[in-house]
Amino acid sequence: QVQLNESGGGSVQAGGSLRLSCASSGGTPFFNFMSWYRQAPGTQREVVATLTLTGRTIYADSVKGRFTISGDIFNTVALEMNDLKSEDTAVYYCAAGVHLNTSPKYWGQGTQVTVSS
């Protein structure tokens, strides 16, 4: 069974930076993309950034120019977050799946990111 494990969350002041990592392990990975999602209290989970098997990157408008996703979707994928804002505060999840237009099959447990103003 494939497992995804996030690390790197924490607390930072507005304008600061954090780097999240997601490592896949176990089973035989069969997915074509890995994404970072986030969910703030009282809101729906939203996709933040996606890295496909071919190296294509997709970002939510709210993080373009500030967040960068990179890595190897079968090994470790990182999310570099710069110029953090209070509205970036959320639990961040990595997820992996086969088809971009469907919900990812595999999910990590989540890591908290808190940005104070």
N, C-alpha and C positions, 0 to 999 in steps of 0.2 A: 504494500500500500504506500503510495507516494505521500510524503509529509512535507509541508512547507513550514519553515521556522523563521520568524522575523526577529531582528535585533536592531538596536540602535536608537530606540525611542528615548524620550526624556523631556526635560524642561529647558526652555531657552527664552531669552528676551526677544522682543520684536526686533527684526533686523538681523537676527542671528541665523545660524545654519545648523542643520543636523543631517546625518547620513543614515539612512535605513538600509538594512540588508535582508535579503530573503534567500535562504538556502533550501534547496530541494534534496530529499534523501529517501531511500527505501523504494522498493518496487521498480518498475520499468516506466520511466517517465514517457508519457505519450500526450504531449500537448504542443500547441503551435504558438502560444503566447503566454506571457506572464504580465499581470497587471498589479498596480497598487490601487487599492480602494481606501476610502476613509469614511468614518461615520462620527459625526458630532452628536451630542445628546439632543434628542428630540428631532433629529433630521434623518432623512433616508441615506443609506449608504450610496456613495458616488464614486465613480471611477476617476482616478487622478492621472494616471499615466500607464501606458501599455508599451511593451516591447515584444515584437513578433519574432518568430523563428528566422525570418529573413532580415532582421535588423531594423525594421520599420518602427518608428516611435510615434506615439499618439498622446497628446496632452489635453487635459481639460483647459478651457480658456482661462480659468482662475489661477492656473499655475504656470502657464506658458511664460518662458523667459526666466523663471525662478527655480523650477524643478527640472532635474535631468534624470532620466532612467537609463541604465546601462547594465551590461553584463552578459551572461550566458544563461538562457532560460532553463537549461538542463543542469545548471550548477548553482550559481549565485547571481542574483540581480540586485542592484543597488538603486536607491532613490536618493539623489543628492538634493537637499532642500535649502535654498538660499533666500535671503531677504524674507524671512518668515514673518507672518502677520498673525494677529490674534485669531483671525478667522480660519487659520490653518489648524487650530487646536481640534484634535479628534483622535479616535483610535484608528490606526492605519493597519490595513490588512494586505498581505500579498495573496494573489490568487492565480491559478493557471488553468487554462482550458484549451479546447480544440478550435471552436468557432467563435470568432469575435462577436457575432451577433447573438450569442447565447451566454447564459450565466456560466462562469467558470466552474469546473468540476472540483477543483482542489482549492482549499483555503487554509491559510495560516490562522494562528490563534489571536493575532492582533498585537499591536504595540502602541502605547499611549504617547502622543506628542502634545505637549502643552506649551503654548507661546503666550508669554505675559507681556502686556503693554506697559 
